[in-house]
């Protein structure tokens, strides 16, 4: 799980996953996201934050124009695109960071990749607008497929539900012509995981998800279950707890981490990576 895997992305870019943790910085250009709503709703503020996160160690900037928090206000495609496309275009022109678009809409994904995005990150796992998979296939974008329990009956066992949902999503991707090497999976911590214990059980059994055969990205950042464990009510007070979850999941093989506080998680993951490298070297020496 720590062996290098090349992830092909749009616009001829590539990213190596495995040996070192990859950080995806969260950039919500929305007025109502649960953690930083409104703070980066203007292009210059969003670009400043993107540059700051890249400087702190984010390889990918994940740009979203519709809040995915529980109870978040829905917006139409035109408004989502109005919010994100100028930011994507400006960031792509600078050429440094890889850009991910956080959307479930096929047309938004198409326009975002045309504007310079390299990755499509779908929190509905291709199951709300399946045509988004065709967009990924035609553009060559990297594709993050996330598990969600929203809007459906879940299986009682959390890992069995992950396998069933994500297997169906992988079938959609394959039917649309998305190459296996372009897919990364996300177990969707906090997305209709009804209790703290359900999220913790998913963390404890995380390694079972490698049965799906793809690298794993995780997004525990500032989630409610982290607050429940730490007693921190304010989302932006949950970054230390988030960093702890990042280390736990990295040691179990997670390849990429979607976070708000890049610097804190980068430091925590550097320690985890050092321990992983040491363990791998010791095993090689024993052969």
N, C-alpha and C positions, 0 to 999 in steps of 0.2 A: 504493500500500500504506500510505501515511501519511495518506490522506484520512480524514475522520471517518466512522465507521460506528456507528450506534446499535444496541446489543445489548439487546433487551428481556429482562427477567428476571421471576421470579415476584413476586407481591405488588405489581405496578404499578411496579416499579423499572426503571431503565434505566442503562446505562453506555456512555460514549463510548469507542470504541477507535480507535486510529490516530495522532492527532497527538502524544499523550504516552504513554509506557510505563505500563502498569497493573501493579501489583504484587499478587500473591496470596501471602499469608503462610501458611506451612505450620503447622498445629496438629494434631499427632498425639496423640490421647488414648488411647494404647496403652502397654502395658508393654514392647514389644519392637521399636519402629521403629528403623531402622538408625542414626539420628543422635541422637534425643532420647528414646528409649524410656523411659517411666515418669516423665519430668520433668513432664508435664502431664496425668497420669492422673486427677487430682482436679479437680472443677469449678472451685474458686476459683483453683487454679494455672493452669488452662486459660484462665479469663477474664482473669487478670492478664496472661498472655502475649498473648492476643488484643488487649487494650487497648494493650500495649506495641508490638506490631507495627503497629496502626492509627496510633499516635502517630508511628511512624517512617516512615510513608508507605504502608502496605498499604491498598489500597482493598477488597480481598477477603480474608476469612479462610477457608481451606480446612480443614475439620474431617474427620478420618478416624478410624475406630474399629477398623480391621484393618490390620496392617502389610502393605505390598506389597513389602517387600524380598525378595530371593531367599532362599528357605528360611524365610520368616516363618511363624509358627504361624497356621493358619486358625482363625477363630472362627465360631460360628453367628450367625444373624441377631439373635437375642435379645440376645446379649452385645454385638454391635456397636451395637445400638440403645441398650442400657443405658449404654454409654460416651458416645455422642455426643448423644443427644436432650436431656439436661439442659443441656449446654453450648450447644447451638443455641438452646434456649428462652431461656436467660438472656442470651445475646448478642443475640438478636433483640429482647428486651425493652428493651435499651439503645438500639437503633435506629440506631447510627452506621454500623457496617461492613456491607458486603454479605457474605453467608454462602454458602459453597459446601460441599456435602457430597461427600466422597470415598468413593464406594461403587459397586459393580456390582450391588447387589441392588435390585430394583424396589420391594419393600415398604419397605426402609430409606429409599430415596429418597422415597417417598410420605410416610412419617412425618416425614422431615426437612423437607420443604417445608411440611407442615402445621405443624411446629414453628417455622417462620420462615426456612428456607433459601431462597435465591434462585436458586441454581445447582446443577445435578447434574453431577458430575465422575466419569466412568466410565473407569477405567483398562483395562477390557476392551473398550472401543470398541463397546458395545451387543451384543457377540457372545457374552457368557456368559449374561446374562439379557436377551434382546431386549425383554422387556416393560417394561424401564426406559425405553425410548423412549416408550411410551404414557404412562407417568407424567409424563414431561417435557411431552408434548403437552397432557395434561389439566390440568396445574397451571400451565402457562405458564412453567416454569422455563427459565433459560438452560441450555444443554447443552454440556459439554466432552466431546468424543469423542477418546479417546487411542488411538494405535497401540500394539500390543504384538506381539512375536514369540513370546510364551509359548504352549506347547501346540500348536504347528503347524509345518509346513514353511514356511520363508521363501523368497522369491525371492532369487536371488544378488545382484541389484542392489538396494541399500538404498532408493533412491527409488522404483523400480518396486514394491517390496514395500509401501512407504507408500501409494502411489497405489491399489494393488489392495485392500489391507486397508481403508483409509479410505473408498474408494468403496463397498465393500460395507456399511460402517457407515452411510454417508449414505443408502444405499438403505433400510436398516432404519428410520432416522429418518423419512424421507419417507413410507414406508408407514404409519408410526404417526401421521402427521399433525403432526410437528414442523416448524415454519416454518423456512425456510432462515436467516432473520435471527436465529434463536435459537441457532445452532450455531457453536461455535468448535472448531478442531481442534488436537490436541497430537501431535507426532511421537513422543513417548514415549522420550526419551533414556534409555538405561540399561535399558530393559525388553526383555530378550532381544536387545540389541545386543551380540553376543558378544565383540567386541574393541574396544579403544580406537580403532583405525582406523575401524571401522564408525561409531562416534559422530562422529568427526572428519569423515568423509566426508559424513555427514548434515548437519553444520554447514556444510561447504563448499558443499553443493548445496541449502541450505535454501530458497533462492528458488524452486526448482522446485516446491515444495509449493503455491505459490499457484495452480497449475493446478487445484486442487480448489475454488477460488473462495470460501474462507472465511478469516476472520482466524485467526491462529495463536498459540497459547499454548505456552510452552516450560518444561520443568522439568529443568534440568541441575544443580540445587542439590546440592552435596556428593556427586555421583555418583562411582562408582568410576573412570570414565575421567578425570575431573578430577584425582583423586588420582594416577592413573598418569602423567599429563602433568606434574604439579607435584612429584611425589615425596612428597606428603602422605598418610600412611596413615590418620590419624584423620579421620573425616568432618567434624568441626567445625573442622578446620584447612584445609578446602578452600574457604572462603568467598571468598578473594581470587581464586582460580582460577574460581570460579563467577561472580563479578562480571565477569571478563574474557569468559567465554562469553556473559553477558547482553548486553554491549556489542556483541560480534560479531554476535549474532543480532538485536539491535535494529536495527543498521545495515542488516541484510538484510530488515527488515520485520516481525519478530515484534512482536505487539501486547501480550502479557501474559506475566508471568514469575512462576513458582511457586518461591518461595525460602524458605530458613530465616532467613538474616540479612537482614532487610529494610533496615536502615539502610545497610549497605555497598552493596547493590545499588541502592538508591534514589539514592545519590550517583553511582554509576557510570552509571546510566541517565539521570540529569539531564544529565550531560556529553554522552552520546550524543544525547539529545533536542535539546540546544542546537545540536549540529552538524547534525542533520537539519533543524531549523528554519532555520538559516543557509543550508543548501544549497537548500531549497525557496524561500526568499526570493530568493536569487540567480537561480534559474531564472525566477521570476516577473519579475524586473527585466530579464532578457534578452529577454523576449517583445516 
